[in-house]
Amino acid sequence: MLAARDRDALDTLSARLRATHGVEVEVVAADLLDPRHRVEVESRVADDERPIEILVNNAGFGLSLAFERNDIDDEVRHLQLHVEVPMRLTHAALGVMAARGHGRILNVASVAAFIPRSTARAGGGW
């Protein structure tokens, strides 16, 4: 199951996965910052009738390092997508994985994980 905002990109990737690996691929076009979409993906991940064996939390986007010039709502969305969304999807997946006795969760971070800034830049110089 692939979930992302861009339906065309999902369709392209799913076609390639089907052709290359002969696997079944389900596509869910969803903006994980939209609570309705996120709940849909959470429900799908938690569906024990169609189990997810490996959950890869890889959604993200970057912002300028100039926290003081960024729109605070953009900073909040940034924090939600990088912290709240993976926490919710992980929680949804863990219940069915624990009940089955197996499954994997992989949280992917970008190279931004090596920048000591949280959502604000370090050493602001004020």
C-alpha positions in Angstrom: 0.0 0.0 0.0 1.4 3.4 -1.1 0.1 6.6 0.3 1.0 10.1 -0.8 -0.6 13.3 -2.0 0.4 13.0 -5.7 -1.9 10.4 -7.3 0.0 10.5 -10.6 3.3 9.7 -8.9 1.7 6.9 -7.0 0.2 5.4 -10.1 3.5 5.6 -11.9 5.4 4.0 -9.0 2.8 1.3 -8.5 2.8 0.3 -12.2 6.6 0.0 -12.0 6.5 -2.1 -8.8 3.8 -4.4 -10.4 5.8 -4.8 -13.6 9.2 -5.2 -11.9 8.3 -7.3 -8.9 5.0 -8.9 -9.8 3.4 -7.6 -6.6 0.0 -6.3 -5.8 0.0 -2.6 -5.0 -2.7 -0.6 -3.4 -2.7 3.2 -3.9 -4.2 5.7 -1.5 -4.0 9.4 -2.5 -3.9 11.3 0.8 -2.6 14.4 2.3 -1.4 13.2 5.7 -1.9 16.7 7.2 -5.6 16.6 6.4 -7.2 14.8 9.4 -9.7 13.0 7.3 -7.1 11.6 4.9 -4.8 10.7 7.8 -7.5 8.8 9.6 -8.2 6.9 6.3 -4.6 5.9 6.1 -4.5 5.0 9.8 -7.5 2.8 9.4 -6.0 1.1 6.4 -2.7 0.5 8.3 -4.6 -1.0 11.2 -6.8 -3.3 9.1 -6.0 -6.8 10.2 -7.9 -8.3 7.2 -5.3 -6.7 4.9 -2.2 -6.6 7.0 0.8 -4.3 6.4 4.0 -6.2 7.0 6.3 -3.2 6.8 5.4 0.4 7.6 7.8 3.0 6.2 7.2 6.4 7.6 8.9 8.6 5.0 6.6 11.6 4.5 8.2 15.0 4.9 9.0 18.5 3.5 11.6 21.1 4.3 11.4 24.7 5.4 13.8 27.5 5.3 16.3 27.5 8.2 15.1 31.0 9.0 12.6 30.0 11.6 11.9 33.6 12.6 10.8 34.5 9.0 8.8 31.3 8.4 5.0 31.4 8.8 4.2 29.8 12.2 1.4 27.7 10.6 4.0 26.3 8.2 6.2 25.4 11.1 3.3 23.7 12.9 2.5 21.6 9.7 6.1 20.7 9.5 6.2 19.5 13.1 2.9 17.6 12.6 4.1 15.8 9.5 7.5 14.9 11.0 6.3 14.0 14.5 2.6 13.5 14.9 1.8 11.7 11.7 4.6 9.0 12.1 3.5 8.5 15.7 -0.1 8.0 14.7 0.7 5.6 11.9 3.1 3.7 14.1 0.5 3.4 16.8 -2.1 2.2 14.2 0.3 -0.5 12.8 1.6 -1.8 16.1 -1.7 -3.2 17.3 -2.1 -5.6 14.4 1.6 -6.3 14.2 1.8 -7.3 17.8 -1.3 -9.5 17.5 0.3 -11.3 14.5 3.6 -11.5 16.3 5.6 -9.9 13.5 6.0 -6.8 11.4 8.5 -4.0 10.9 8.4 -0.2 11.2 11.0 1.9 9.6 11.2 5.7 10.3 13.2 7.5 7.6 14.8 10.8 8.3 16.4 13.1 5.8 19.9 14.6 6.2 18.0 17.4 8.0 18.1 15.1 11.0 21.7 15.9 11.4 21.0 19.7 11.6 20.6 20.8 15.2 17.6 23.0 14.8 14.4 21.3 15.8 12.0 23.5 13.9 14.1 26.5 14.6 17.7 27.2 13.5 20.4 26.7 16.1 22.6 29.6 17.1 20.3 32.4 15.9 22.8 35.1 16.7 20.3 37.5 18.3 
